[in-house]
Amino acid sequence: MKSHVKSLLALLAAAVMATPLAASESKPAAKADLVKGEAISAQVCSACHTADGSRGVATNPILQGQHPEYLVKQLTEFKAGKRASAVMNGMAAPLSDEDMKNVAAFYASKEAKPGAAKSQELVALGEKIYRGGIADRKVPACAGCHSPTGAGIPAQYPRLAGQHSDYTELQLKNFRDGIRKNNTVMSGVAAKMNDREIKAVADYVSGLHN
């Protein structure tokens, strides 16, 4: 009987000790600091991406309005060397997890400006591939992951609507050619597309609005 009571008391003590830990684990994550994010943008990122991540050089991505989870994922993978870029690997290296979260939230807080397709000749082909894929090569419709409006899915699939066509085209070619290796799904999709198809899709998404 005494041993049973001792066992019960031991279990109760363990439960009491575990309560603060469980409570701390359930606390919501700290909110991103947009002021700190803006400071990082100004000090580290603005030379290539402009102060607010808007429509800068066409070979660099527009960060304005991008999903913060996706931006954090890319910065983390640049820092770890999982995504290769001579410039971005060095830029991401000194950033802490908190820095990444803050600067990503800053860019995400900005309303993305609309873009426009450049080639009337290619835009119809781009729309066909984006919405219906390429059946004979089993290329899935881009809209399945990036949404019909190009809004994307946080963390995994970026917002494409209004993105520079030059940048999107380069990334698709990098996936296809094995230069960019941080998304096996995209590598498999791009591997089945030719230069004209890639250019057409890139041009089409640059004109999407959401």
NUMARNU-558490 format. One record per residue: x, y, z of N, C-alpha, C, O in turn. Coordinates in Angstrom, 2 decimals. Each point is the difference from the previous one (the first is absolute). Layout:
! residues N
     n.x     n.y     n.z    ca.x    ca.y    ca.z     c.x     c.y     c.z     o.x     o.y     o.z
       X       Y       Z       X       Y       Z       X       Y       Z       X       Y       Z
...
This chain:
! residues 210
     n.x     n.y     n.z    ca.x    ca.y    ca.z     c.x     c.y     c.z     o.x     o.y     o.z
    0.84   -1.20    0.00   -0.84    1.20    0.00    0.88    1.25    0.00   -0.23    0.92   -0.79
    1.24   -0.88    1.69    0.90    1.13    0.07    0.73    0.23   -1.32    0.17    1.14   -0.45
    0.25   -2.24   -0.16    0.72    0.11   -1.28   -0.91    0.56   -1.08    0.44    0.75   -0.88
   -1.73   -1.12    0.96   -0.98    0.51   -0.98   -0.18    1.51    0.17   -0.07    0.73   -0.99
    0.00   -0.27    2.23   -0.15    1.43    0.29    1.22    0.77   -0.47   -0.11    1.07   -0.59
    1.30   -1.65    0.88    1.24    0.65   -0.44    0.05    0.15   -1.52    0.42    1.03   -0.53
   -0.87   -2.08   -0.18   -0.01    0.04   -1.46   -0.95    1.08   -0.50    0.32    0.72   -0.95
   -1.48   -0.62    1.59   -0.99    0.99   -0.39    0.54    1.41    0.21   -0.16    0.88   -0.85
    0.82   -0.67    2.01    0.57    1.32    0.29    1.10    0.36   -1.00    0.13    1.16   -0.41
    0.66   -2.15    0.04    1.07    0.23   -0.98   -0.57    0.42   -1.35    0.54    0.89   -0.66
   -1.64   -1.53    0.26   -0.65    0.34   -1.27   -0.55    1.41    0.04    0.12    0.75   -0.97
   -0.73   -0.38    2.11   -0.55    1.35    0.15    1.11    1.05   -0.05   -0.16    1.06   -0.61
    1.27   -1.37    1.25    1.13    0.94    0.00    0.54    0.20   -1.41    0.34    1.11   -0.41
   -0.26   -2.21   -0.33    0.49    0.08   -1.38   -0.93    0.84   -0.86    0.44    0.77   -0.85
   -1.75   -0.93    1.08   -0.99    0.76   -0.77    0.12    1.48    0.30   -0.10    0.83   -0.91
    0.30   -0.49    2.18    0.14    1.41    0.40    1.24    0.61   -0.64   -0.03    1.12   -0.51
    1.14   -1.88    0.55    1.25    0.49   -0.58   -0.12    0.20   -1.51    0.63    0.90   -0.55
   -1.45   -1.73   -0.11   -0.14    0.07   -1.46   -0.89    1.14   -0.44    0.09    0.45   -1.14
   -0.95    0.03    2.03   -0.97    1.03   -0.39    0.64    1.27   -0.52   -0.41    0.47   -1.06
    1.41    0.13    1.74    0.62    1.22   -0.53    0.62   -0.20   -1.37   -0.07    0.89   -0.85
    0.68   -2.06    0.63    0.62   -0.29   -1.29   -1.05   -0.04   -1.09    0.17    0.57   -1.07
   -1.28   -1.28    1.36   -1.07   -0.09   -0.99   -0.57    1.36   -0.30   -0.32    0.32   -1.14
    0.18    0.49    2.18   -0.55    1.35   -0.18    0.93    0.84   -0.87   -0.46    0.75   -0.86
    1.78   -0.87    1.10    0.94    0.79   -0.80    0.02   -0.46   -1.45    0.17    0.81   -0.91
   -0.35   -2.12    0.70   -0.01   -0.51   -1.36   -1.23    0.46   -0.76    0.03    0.07   -1.23
   -1.11    0.23    1.93   -1.23    0.39   -0.67   -0.09    1.50   -0.26   -0.95    0.45   -0.64
    1.93    0.32    1.13   -0.02    1.44   -0.22    0.12    0.31   -1.49    0.79   -0.65   -0.70
   -1.54    1.61    0.20    0.12    0.35   -1.42    1.37    0.59   -0.30    0.61    0.64    0.85
   -0.15   -0.85   -2.07    1.30    0.54   -0.39   -0.06    1.52   -0.02   -1.04    0.60   -0.27
    2.18    0.02    0.57    0.06    1.46    0.02   -0.28    0.55   -1.39    0.41   -0.58   -1.01
   -1.12    1.70    0.96   -0.32    0.62   -1.28    1.25    0.61   -0.62    0.93    0.42    0.69
   -0.92   -0.40   -2.02    1.12    0.61   -0.70    0.02    1.50    0.25   -1.04    0.63    0.19
    2.24   -0.07   -0.18    0.19    1.43    0.23    0.23    0.67   -1.36    1.07   -0.14   -0.59
   -2.07    0.86    0.09    0.09    0.62   -1.32    1.03    1.13   -0.03    0.62    0.24   -1.04
   -0.43    0.44    2.16    0.99    1.08    0.05    1.41   -0.57   -0.18    0.81    0.54   -0.76
   -0.54   -1.63    1.46    1.31   -0.66   -0.15    0.14   -0.58   -1.42    1.08    0.03   -0.59
   -2.19   -0.56    0.07    0.04   -0.53   -1.36    0.31    1.08   -1.02    0.76   -0.24   -0.94
   -1.33    1.41    1.12    0.27    1.12   -0.91    1.47    0.42    0.08    0.61    0.33   -1.02
   -0.06   -0.35    2.23    1.40    0.36    0.18    0.93   -0.98   -0.73    0.98    0.41   -0.62
   -1.31   -1.70    0.71    0.80   -1.01   -0.71   -0.11    0.20   -1.50    0.98   -0.12   -0.73
   -2.20    0.41    0.26   -0.21    0.26   -1.42    0.87    1.15   -0.47    0.66   -0.09   -1.04
   -0.64    1.18    1.81    0.76    1.18   -0.38    1.51   -0.25    0.02    0.72    0.48   -0.87
   -0.26   -1.25    1.86    1.44   -0.21    0.19    0.56   -1.11   -0.89    1.14    0.08   -0.45
   -1.94   -1.12    0.21    0.52   -1.20   -0.65   -0.58   -0.25   -1.39    0.72   -0.39   -0.92
   -2.02    0.63    0.76   -0.69   -0.50   -1.19   -0.30    1.04   -1.09   -0.16   -0.36   -1.17
    0.08    1.62    1.55   -0.55    1.01   -0.90    0.79    0.21   -1.28   -0.56    0.39   -1.02
    1.86   -0.64    1.05    0.82    0.23   -1.19   -0.46   -0.85   -1.18    0.08    0.44   -1.15
   -0.58   -1.64    1.43   -0.46   -0.89   -1.07   -1.53   -0.06   -0.10   -0.55   -0.18   -1.09
   -0.12    0.32    2.22   -1.45   -0.22    0.02   -0.82    1.27    0.22   -1.22   -0.07    0.12
    1.87    1.24   -0.06   -0.61    1.29    0.32   -0.43    0.02    1.47   -0.09   -1.05    0.64
   -0.18    2.23   -0.12   -0.27    0.16    1.43   -1.23   -0.76    0.47   -0.04   -0.46    1.14
   -0.96    0.30   -2.02   -1.22   -0.70    0.42   -0.27   -1.27   -0.80   -1.11   -0.53    0.03
    2.13    0.04   -0.75   -0.15   -1.25   -0.74   -0.87    0.10   -1.24   -0.54   -1.00   -0.46
    0.40    2.22   -0.09   -0.89    0.19   -1.14    0.69   -0.27   -1.33    0.96   -0.77   -0.06
   -1.44    1.39   -0.99    0.43   -0.36   -1.35    1.37    0.56   -0.36    0.10    1.02   -0.68
    0.95   -1.68    1.16    1.36    0.39   -0.30    0.49   -0.66   -1.28   -0.76   -0.15   -0.96
    2.03   -0.24    0.94    0.61   -0.64   -1.17   -0.74   -1.30   -0.32   -0.30   -0.79    0.89
    0.02    0.57   -2.18   -0.85   -1.12   -0.43    0.58   -1.37    0.28   -0.74   -0.99    0.06
    2.06    0.90    0.12    0.60   -1.31    0.29   -0.03   -0.33    1.49    0.35   -1.12    0.40
   -0.76    2.09    0.43   -0.15   -0.24    1.44   -1.49   -0.10    0.32   -0.81    0.70   -0.61
    0.45   -1.55    1.57   -1.43   -0.19    0.28   -0.65    1.18    0.70    0.64    0.72    0.76
   -1.91   -0.53   -1.04   -0.82    0.95    0.74   -0.37   -0.68    1.32   -0.59   -1.09   -0.02
    0.91    1.70    1.13   -0.28   -0.60    1.31   -1.27    0.56    0.62   -0.57   -0.61    0.91
    0.15    1.74   -1.38   -1.19    0.67    0.50   -1.22   -0.92   -0.07   -0.31   -0.53   -1.07
   -0.37    0.33    2.19   -1.22   -0.80    0.01    0.23   -1.51   -0.03   -0.95   -0.77   -0.07
    2.21    0.34    0.12    0.29   -1.44   -0.03   -0.32   -0.62    1.36    0.06    0.67    1.03
   -0.41   -1.96   -1.04   -0.30   -0.70    1.25    1.22    0.04    0.93    1.09   -0.39   -0.41
   -1.25    0.83    1.65    1.16    0.07    0.90    0.61   -1.37    0.28    1.21   -0.12    0.13
   -2.06   -0.91   -0.04    0.51   -1.36    0.25    0.91   -0.45   -1.14    1.03   -0.65    0.23
   -1.41    1.00   -1.44    0.81   -0.37   -1.16    1.34    0.75    0.01    1.04   -0.59   -0.28
   -1.08    1.86    0.60    1.24    0.78    0.04    0.94   -0.53    1.07    1.21   -0.10   -0.23
   -1.75   -0.24    1.41    0.83   -0.57    1.06    0.63   -1.31   -0.46    1.18   -0.25    0.25
   -1.97   -0.58   -0.91    0.50   -1.29   -0.50    1.17    0.22   -0.97    1.01   -0.70    0.09
   -1.15    1.65   -1.00    1.06    0.24   -0.97    1.25    0.56    0.67    1.12   -0.42   -0.32
   -1.29    1.36    1.23    1.15    0.56    0.70    0.73   -1.07    0.81    1.23   -0.05    0.03
   -2.01   -0.81    0.62    0.58   -1.10    0.78    0.81   -0.93   -0.90    1.08   -0.44    0.37
   -1.61    0.16   -1.54    0.69   -0.91   -0.92    1.19    0.66   -0.70    0.96   -0.69   -0.34
   -1.02    1.99    0.13    1.18    0.72   -0.49    1.11   -0.08    1.06    1.15   -0.29   -0.32
   -1.51    0.54    1.57    0.98   -0.02    1.08    0.63   -1.37    0.16    1.20   -0.12    0.26
   -2.00   -0.93   -0.42    0.49   -1.37    0.16    0.70   -0.53   -1.25    0.60   -1.07    0.03
   -0.67    1.83   -1.13    0.61   -0.45   -1.25   -0.86   -0.97   -0.79    0.44   -0.56   -1.00
   -1.67    0.36    1.45   -0.90   -0.91   -0.71   -0.47    0.62   -1.31   -0.27   -0.71   -0.97
    0.16    2.03    0.95   -0.28    0.72   -1.24    1.22    0.83   -0.32    0.42    0.84    0.80
    0.16   -1.06   -1.96    1.27    0.62   -0.35   -0.18    1.36   -0.65   -0.80    0.16   -0.93
    1.55    0.83    1.42    0.07    1.34   -0.60    1.22    0.69    0.58    0.09    0.18    1.22
    0.83    0.19   -2.08    1.23    0.63    0.49   -0.30    1.25    0.83    0.70    0.29    0.97
   -1.74    0.44   -1.36   -0.36    1.22    0.73   -0.81   -0.33    1.24    0.36    0.42    1.11
   -1.45   -1.16   -1.28   -0.93   -0.23    1.11    0.56   -0.89    1.09   -0.37    0.16    1.17
    1.24   -1.09   -1.49    0.61   -0.83    1.04    0.77    0.86    0.99   -0.06   -0.21    1.21
    0.78    1.20   -1.73    0.75    0.90    0.86   -0.90    0.96    0.76    0.27    0.30    1.17
   -1.33    0.19   -1.81   -0.91    0.94    0.64   -0.78   -0.66    1.15   -0.24    0.62    1.03
   -0.15   -1.87   -1.23   -0.80   -0.70    1.01    0.84   -0.52    1.17   -0.52   -0.21    1.09
    1.80    0.01   -1.32    0.87   -0.62    1.01   -0.06    0.66    1.37   -0.10   -0.71    1.00
    0.15    2.05   -0.90   -0.01    0.60    1.34   -1.38    0.18    0.62   -0.10    0.42    1.15
   -0.95   -0.73   -1.88   -1.35    0.22    0.51   -0.41   -1.08    0.99    0.19   -1.19   -0.25
   -0.76    1.61    1.38   -0.54   -0.96    0.96   -1.40   -0.41   -0.43   -0.56    0.58   -0.92
    0.01   -1.59    1.58   -1.38   -0.41   -0.29   -0.96    1.17    0.21   -0.94    0.19   -0.77
    1.20    0.59    1.82   -0.85    1.15    0.30    0.12    1.07   -1.09   -1.00    0.60   -0.40
    2.23   -0.37   -0.08    0.21    0.96   -1.08   -0.80   -0.40   -1.24   -0.67    0.84   -0.61
    0.74   -2.11    0.26   -0.71   -0.50   -1.17   -1.50    0.19    0.14   -0.68    0.42   -0.94
    0.17   -0.75    2.11   -1.42    0.14    0.25   -0.44    1.46   -0.10   -1.05    0.30   -0.56
    1.87    0.59    1.11   -0.35    1.42    0.00    0.02    0.60   -1.40   -0.92    0.71   -0.39
    1.97   -0.99   -0.37    0.09    0.60   -1.34   -1.03   -0.61   -0.94   -0.53    0.69   -0.87
    0.24   -1.97    1.04   -1.03   -0.65   -0.82   -1.37    0.61    0.28   -0.78    0.24   -0.93
    0.50    0.01    2.19   -1.29    0.61    0.38   -0.10    1.42   -0.54   -1.08    0.45   -0.39
    2.20    0.27    0.38    0.00    1.36   -0.53   -0.38    0.01   -1.47   -0.86    0.78   -0.42
    1.50   -1.64   -0.37   -0.33   -0.06   -1.44   -1.43   -0.47   -0.23   -0.70    0.52   -0.87
    0.27   -1.49    1.66   -1.35   -0.54   -0.15   -1.06    1.04    0.32   -1.12   -0.07   -0.51
    1.46    1.03    1.35   -0.97    1.01    0.42   -0.28    1.04   -1.09   -0.95    0.77    0.10
    1.78   -0.76   -1.14   -0.16    0.96   -1.08   -0.93   -0.55   -1.07    0.03   -1.19   -0.31
   -0.85    2.05   -0.25   -0.91   -0.43   -1.06    0.74   -0.06   -1.32    0.58    0.99   -0.44
   -0.60   -2.15   -0.18    0.74   -0.19   -1.25   -0.64    0.80   -1.13   -1.22    0.03   -0.14
    2.05    0.60   -0.66   -0.48    0.76   -1.14   -0.24   -0.94   -1.18    0.75   -0.96   -0.16
   -1.77    1.20   -0.65   -0.28   -0.89   -1.12    1.05    0.09   -1.10    0.63    1.03   -0.19
   -0.47   -2.14   -0.53    0.90   -0.03   -1.14   -0.79   -0.18   -1.28   -1.22    0.16   -0.01
    1.90   -0.48   -1.07   -0.67   -0.19   -1.28    0.82   -0.93   -0.87    1.23    0.03    0.03
   -1.93   -0.85   -0.82    0.69   -0.87   -0.96    0.60    0.85   -1.12   -0.52    1.07   -0.32
    1.61   -1.56   -0.26    0.68    0.78   -1.04   -0.24   -0.52   -1.41    0.08    0.77   -0.96
   -0.38   -2.06    0.82   -0.12   -0.60   -1.33   -1.40   -0.53   -0.26   -0.41   -1.00    0.59
   -0.32    1.65   -1.47   -1.33   -0.47   -0.38    0.08   -1.35   -0.70   -0.93   -0.81    0.08
    2.03    0.58   -0.76    0.19   -1.26   -0.73    0.09   -1.19    0.96   -0.52   -1.08   -0.29
    1.19    1.29    1.42    0.25   -1.11    0.92   -1.02   -0.12    1.13   -0.13   -1.06    0.61
   -0.59    2.14   -0.33   -0.85    0.00    1.18   -1.11   -1.06   -0.07   -0.39   -0.56    1.02
   -0.12    0.28   -2.25   -1.05   -1.01   -0.14    0.54   -1.39    0.33   -0.67   -0.80    0.66
    1.90    0.52   -1.12    0.63   -1.28    0.32    0.28   -0.08    1.49   -0.20   -1.05    0.62
    0.66    2.13   -0.03    0.27    0.02    1.43   -1.25   -0.26    0.81    0.05   -0.73    0.99
   -1.16    1.32   -1.38   -1.26   -0.22    0.71   -0.44   -1.46   -0.12   -0.48   -0.59    0.97
    0.64    0.03   -2.15   -0.39   -1.40   -0.22    0.79   -0.94    0.91   -0.58   -0.91    0.60
    1.87    1.13   -0.49    0.84   -0.85    0.85   -0.31    0.25    1.48   -0.13   -0.93    0.79
    0.02    2.21   -0.43   -0.24    0.34    1.40   -1.31   -0.60    0.50   -0.07   -0.48    1.13
   -0.95    0.50   -1.95   -1.32   -0.47    0.43   -0.27   -1.47   -0.31   -0.81   -0.64    0.67
    1.48    0.11   -1.69   -0.31   -1.38   -0.40    1.19   -0.95   -0.07   -0.20   -1.20   -0.19
    1.41    1.71    0.33    1.18   -0.85   -0.08    0.34   -0.40   -1.42   -0.51    0.58   -0.96
    1.35   -1.58    0.83    0.36   -0.58   -1.31   -0.26   -1.50    0.12    0.83   -0.74    0.52
   -1.96    0.32   -1.01   -0.49   -1.37    0.24    0.94   -1.07   -0.51    0.26   -0.98    0.70
    0.27    1.13   -1.93    0.80   -1.07   -0.59    1.34   -0.21    0.70    0.62   -1.05   -0.17
   -0.17    2.04    0.95    1.24   -0.15    0.77   -0.25   -0.06    1.50    0.93    0.04    0.81
   -2.20   -0.14   -0.45   -0.41   -0.09    1.41    0.53    1.18    0.83    0.42   -0.16    1.15
   -0.47    1.34   -1.75    0.32    1.23    0.73   -1.30    0.49    0.64   -0.95    0.30   -0.72
    0.89   -0.20    2.04   -1.25    0.42    0.65   -0.26    1.49   -0.19    0.91    0.77   -0.29
   -2.15   -0.39    0.45   -0.37    1.41   -0.07    0.66    0.75    1.15   -0.06   -0.43    1.15
    0.68    1.55   -1.46    0.65    0.82    1.03   -1.01    0.48    1.04    0.32    0.15    1.18
   -1.55    0.08   -1.65   -1.04    0.52    0.88   -0.32   -0.94    1.15   -0.52    0.44    1.03
    0.82   -1.73   -1.18   -0.29   -0.97    1.05    0.74    0.29    1.29   -0.52   -0.27    1.08
    1.73    0.83   -1.19    0.78    0.34    1.20    0.08    1.51    0.24    0.05    0.45    1.15
   -0.03    0.31   -2.22    0.17    1.45    0.13   -1.33    0.76   -0.04   -0.02    1.22    0.11
   -1.08   -1.95   -0.26   -1.37    0.52   -0.05   -0.29    0.67   -1.34    0.92    0.48   -0.66
   -2.19   -0.46    0.25   -0.36    0.60   -1.29    0.39    1.47   -0.13    0.24    0.49   -1.10
   -0.17    0.21    2.22    0.36    1.43   -0.03    1.47    0.26    0.26    0.44    1.14    0.00
    0.33   -2.21    0.22    1.42    0.16    0.29    0.29    0.36    1.44    1.08    0.49    0.31
   -2.05   -0.72    0.59    0.17    0.37    1.41    0.95   -0.92    0.75    0.58    0.41    1.01
   -0.38   -1.65   -1.50    0.91   -0.94    0.64   -0.52   -0.60    1.29   -1.14    0.23    0.40
    2.00   -1.01    0.25   -0.32   -0.65    1.28    1.14    0.33    0.96    1.15   -0.28   -0.31
   -1.45    0.87    1.47    1.07    0.38    0.93    1.00   -1.12    0.27   -0.37   -1.17    0.07
    1.62    1.54    0.08    1.15   -0.87    0.31    0.49   -0.78   -1.22    1.18    0.05   -0.33
   -2.07   -0.76   -0.35    0.46   -0.88   -1.07    0.00    0.66   -1.38    0.97   -0.13   -0.74
   -2.04    0.82    0.41   -0.14    0.53   -1.37   -0.21    1.51    0.03   -0.97    0.50    0.58
    1.88    0.23   -1.21   -0.03    1.46    0.09   -1.14    0.63   -0.79   -0.56   -0.59   -0.92
    0.25    1.82    1.31   -0.90    0.83   -0.78    0.73    0.33   -1.31    1.12    0.50    0.04
   -1.75   -0.78   -1.18    0.61    0.27   -1.29   -0.60    1.20   -0.70    0.63    0.58   -0.88
   -1.84   -0.21    1.26   -0.70    1.08   -0.69    0.82    1.28   -0.03    0.40    0.51    1.05
   -0.14    0.01   -2.25    0.74    1.24   -0.15    1.51   -0.12    0.09    0.70    1.00   -0.15
   -0.18   -2.21    0.38    1.45   -0.18    0.13    0.69    0.30   -1.33   -0.56   -0.24   -1.07
    1.77    0.77    1.14    0.77    0.28   -1.22    0.10   -1.28   -0.84    0.37   -1.05    0.50
   -0.71    1.16   -1.77    0.07   -1.18   -0.87    1.44   -0.47   -0.17    0.25   -1.20   -0.10
    0.70    2.14    0.07    1.41   -0.39   -0.15    0.45   -0.87    1.17    0.71   -0.98   -0.18
   -1.13    1.36    1.38    0.39   -0.76    1.19   -0.66   -1.37    0.00    0.67   -1.00    0.27
   -1.97    0.94   -0.56   -0.71   -1.29   -0.01    0.60   -0.92   -1.05    0.20   -1.19    0.25
    0.09    1.72   -1.42    0.60   -0.79   -1.08    1.34   -0.58    0.45    0.27   -1.18   -0.22
    0.55    2.01    0.84    1.32   -0.46    0.46   -0.14   -1.11    1.04    0.75   -0.98   -0.05
   -1.68    1.12    0.99   -0.17   -1.02    1.04   -0.47   -1.33   -0.59    0.47   -1.06    0.40
   -1.40    1.13   -1.36   -0.47   -1.24   -0.63    1.13   -0.70   -0.74    0.12   -1.22    0.04
    0.71    1.99   -0.71    1.16   -0.59   -0.70    1.00   -0.57    1.00    0.60   -1.05   -0.23
   -0.41    1.75    1.34    0.91   -0.50    1.03   -0.51   -1.31    0.61    0.79   -0.90    0.28
   -2.10    0.81   -0.07   -0.58   -1.27    0.48    0.24   -1.09   -1.04    0.43   -1.11    0.34
   -0.71    1.42   -1.58    0.13   -0.99   -1.07    1.44   -0.48   -0.16    0.25   -1.19   -0.22
    0.69    2.11    0.33    1.40   -0.31   -0.28    0.78   -0.47    1.24    1.20   -0.22   -0.07
   -1.90    0.07    1.18    0.64   -0.52    1.21    0.82    1.02    0.75    0.77   -0.37    0.90
   -0.91    1.65   -1.24    0.74    1.05    0.71   -0.68    0.33    1.32    0.65    0.18    1.03
   -1.97   -0.12   -1.08   -0.78    0.21    1.23   -0.57   -1.35    0.42   -0.71   -0.65   -0.77
    1.01    0.24    2.00   -0.33   -1.36    0.43   -0.85   -0.07    1.26   -0.09   -1.06    0.63
   -0.54    2.16   -0.24   -0.69    0.00    1.29   -1.51   -0.26   -0.11   -0.74    0.28    0.94
    0.30   -0.82   -2.07   -1.40   -0.41   -0.12   -0.09   -1.11   -1.04    0.06    0.26   -1.20
   -0.19   -1.50    1.65    0.01   -1.14   -0.93   -1.21    0.00   -0.92    0.08   -0.46   -1.14
   -1.21    0.97    1.62   -1.20    0.05   -0.85    0.26    0.92   -1.18   -0.28   -0.37   -1.14
    0.79    1.55    1.39    0.25    0.95   -1.08    1.10   -0.47   -0.94   -0.05    0.26   -1.20
    1.03   -0.95    1.73    1.05   -0.55   -0.86   -0.59   -1.00   -0.99    0.36   -0.01   -1.17
   -1.27   -0.83    1.67   -0.65   -0.99   -0.86   -0.90    0.62   -1.05   -0.05   -0.47   -1.14
   -0.66    1.51    1.51   -0.90    0.69   -0.94    0.80    0.71   -1.07   -0.26   -0.17   -1.19
    1.23    0.97    1.59    0.79    0.79   -0.95    0.82   -0.87   -0.94    0.28    0.40   -1.13
    0.09   -1.59    1.58    0.80   -0.91   -0.83   -0.72   -0.41   -1.28    0.63   -0.42   -0.97
   -1.95    0.53    0.97   -0.81   -0.43   -1.15   -0.40    1.16   -0.91   -0.78   -0.18   -0.94
    1.30    1.37    1.22   -0.39    1.18   -0.77    1.16    0.54   -0.83    1.15   -0.02    0.43
   -1.48    0.51   -1.63    1.03    0.60   -0.85    0.08    1.51    0.25   -0.81    0.56    0.75
    1.78    0.08   -1.37    0.23    1.42    0.25   -1.22    0.85   -0.33   -0.33    0.92    0.75
   -0.34   -1.22   -1.86   -1.16    0.81   -0.41   -1.15   -0.13    1.00   -0.65    0.98    0.34
    0.42   -2.17    0.13   -1.06   -0.24    0.98    0.29    0.70    1.33   -0.89    0.59    0.62
    2.14   -0.66   -0.21    0.41    0.68    1.23   -0.19    1.51   -0.13   -0.54    0.65    0.90
    0.98   -0.10   -2.01   -0.13    1.43   -0.23   -1.47    0.42   -0.02   -0.37    1.05    0.53
   -0.48   -1.89   -1.14   -1.43    0.31   -0.10   -0.66    0.02    1.37   -0.78    0.90    0.31
    1.07   -1.89    0.51   -0.57   -0.05    1.35    0.48    1.19    0.83   -0.79    0.64    0.70
    2.08   -0.34   -0.80    0.56    1.11    0.77   -0.65    1.32   -0.40   -0.28    0.84    0.85
    0.03   -0.66   -2.15   -0.62    1.23   -0.47   -1.46    0.08    0.46   -0.48    1.06    0.37
   -0.22   -2.20   -0.41   -1.41   -0.01    0.40   -0.17    0.36    1.48   -0.85    0.81    0.34
    1.66   -1.41    0.52   -0.19    0.25    1.44    0.35    1.44    0.37   -0.51    0.51    1.00
    1.36    0.14   -1.78    0.35    1.37    0.31   -1.20    0.94   -0.14   -0.02    1.09    0.57
   -0.98   -1.53   -1.33   -1.20    0.81   -0.17   -1.17   -0.41    0.86   -1.06    0.62   -0.07
    1.23   -1.66    0.90   -1.09   -0.44    0.88   -0.20    1.01    1.13    0.95    0.60    0.50
   -2.20   -0.44   -0.11   -0.33    0.89    1.12   -0.79   -0.79    1.04   -0.78   -0.88   -0.37
    0.96    1.17    1.66   -0.83   -0.61    1.04   -0.20    0.97    1.15   -0.68   -0.34    0.98
